[in-house]
Amino acid sequence: MEESIAYAKKYLEDLLSFFGLNTDIYATSEDGEVIELNIPSTHLNGFLIGQRGETMRSLQFIVSSALKNQNFPVTRVNVDVAEYKKQRADRLAKTAEEWVKQVQESGKPYEVRPMNAADRRVVHRVAADAGLASESVGEGRDRHIVLKIAE
């Protein structure tokens, strides 16, 4: 595990150095399944995050592919720039709490707009904490969550 973390950290630092960003990346793995790579806040935040986090997801894919190519046992990677994902998840959780309240008050199912897998995990967690049932439906970019009263 330690070798996977060290390799992923060095690989991302080397990749960022091509863009003129020489920074120390904080790398951990809390559960032993996902390598967390946190890039501190710099003048390149917007560039590294990209539109709606697309560049961050691309960096995750590149580092994960490099780990797979080197036959490391752990290849799931999560890249965060200046705690963008954490702040986004916190905002989404607050919104999801409003959706949960709406379902609890009306008793009617609520269909959430399509979102990526990481965002869906946040909404599923909030729904489960509130005792609601939630399920992902749809395919690809249309995949979304339906919140409903647990049966």
C-alpha positions in Angstrom: 0.0 0.0 0.0 2.8 2.4 1.0 4.5 1.8 -2.4 1.2 2.7 -4.2 0.8 5.9 -2.3 4.4 6.9 -2.9 4.3 6.2 -6.6 1.0 8.0 -7.1 2.3 11.0 -5.1 5.5 11.2 -7.1 3.7 10.6 -10.4 1.3 13.5 -9.8 4.0 15.8 -8.6 6.1 15.1 -11.7 3.0 15.6 -13.9 2.3 19.0 -12.3 5.9 20.1 -12.7 5.3 20.0 -16.5 2.8 22.9 -15.9 5.4 24.8 -13.8 3.8 23.9 -10.5 6.4 22.5 -8.0 4.4 21.7 -4.9 4.3 19.0 -2.3 1.2 16.9 -2.5 -0.4 15.4 0.6 -1.1 11.7 0.0 -2.9 9.3 2.3 -5.2 6.3 2.3 -7.6 6.0 5.1 -9.4 2.8 4.1 -6.6 1.0 2.2 -8.7 1.0 -1.0 -8.5 4.6 -2.3 -5.4 6.8 -2.5 -6.2 10.4 -1.5 -4.1 13.0 -3.2 -4.6 16.6 -2.0 -3.0 19.4 -4.0 -2.7 22.6 -1.9 -4.1 25.9 -3.1 -2.0 27.6 -5.7 -2.3 30.2 -8.5 -3.4 27.3 -10.8 -6.5 26.2 -8.8 -8.9 27.0 -11.6 -6.8 25.3 -14.2 -6.3 22.2 -12.1 -10.0 21.9 -11.1 -11.4 22.6 -14.6 -15.0 23.1 -15.5 -17.1 21.3 -12.9 -14.1 19.3 -11.8 -13.4 17.7 -15.1 -9.6 18.3 -15.0 -9.4 16.8 -11.5 -11.2 13.7 -12.7 -8.8 13.5 -15.7 -5.9 13.7 -13.3 -7.4 10.9 -11.2 -7.8 8.7 -14.4 -4.2 9.4 -15.4 -2.7 8.5 -12.0 -4.9 5.5 -11.7 -3.9 4.2 -15.2 -0.2 4.7 -14.3 -0.7 2.6 -11.1 -2.4 -0.1 -13.1 0.3 -0.1 -15.7 2.9 -0.6 -13.0 0.8 -3.5 -11.5 0.2 -1.8 -8.1 -2.5 -3.6 -6.0 -4.3 -0.3 -5.1 -5.4 1.7 -8.2 -8.4 3.8 -7.1 -7.3 7.4 -6.8 -9.1 10.6 -5.5 -7.5 13.9 -6.4 -8.7 17.1 -4.7 -7.4 20.6 -5.4 -7.6 23.2 -2.6 -10.4 21.1 -0.9 -12.7 21.8 -3.8 -14.3 18.4 -3.6 -14.8 18.6 0.1 -16.4 22.0 -0.1 -18.6 20.9 -3.0 -19.7 17.8 -1.1 -20.6 19.9 1.9 -22.7 22.2 -0.2 -24.4 19.3 -1.9 -25.1 17.6 1.4 -27.0 20.8 2.6 -29.0 20.8 -0.6 -29.7 17.1 -0.2 -31.0 17.7 3.3 -33.6 20.1 1.8 -34.6 17.4 -0.8 -34.9 14.9 2.1 -37.1 17.3 4.1 -39.3 17.8 1.0 -39.8 14.0 0.6 -40.5 13.6 4.3 -43.1 16.3 4.3 -44.9 15.4 1.0 -44.4 11.6 1.1 -43.9 11.8 -2.6 -40.7 10.6 -4.4 -38.3 13.3 -5.6 -36.1 12.9 -8.7 -32.7 14.6 -8.4 -31.0 16.1 -11.4 -28.4 13.9 -13.1 -25.0 13.9 -11.4 -21.7 12.1 -11.3 -21.0 9.1 -9.1 -19.2 11.0 -6.4 -22.1 13.4 -6.0 -24.6 10.6 -6.0 -22.7 8.9 -3.1 -23.1 12.1 -1.1 -26.9 12.2 -1.7 -27.3 8.5 -0.9 -25.4 9.0 2.4 -27.6 12.0 3.4 -30.8 10.0 2.5 -29.6 7.0 4.4 -28.8 9.1 7.5 -32.3 10.5 7.4 -33.9 7.1 7.0 -35.0 7.6 3.4 -34.7 5.1 0.6 -32.6 6.2 -2.5 -31.8 4.6 -5.7 -29.8 5.5 -8.8 -31.7 5.2 -12.0 -30.8 5.9 -15.7 -27.6 5.3 -17.7 -24.5 7.4 -18.4 -24.9 11.1 -18.1 -28.6 10.8 -17.4 -28.0 8.7 -14.2 -29.8 10.3 -11.3 -31.2 9.5 -7.8 -34.8 9.0 -6.8 -35.5 9.8 -3.1 -38.5 8.2 -1.5 -39.9 7.1 1.8 -38.4 3.8 3.0 -40.9 0.9 2.9 
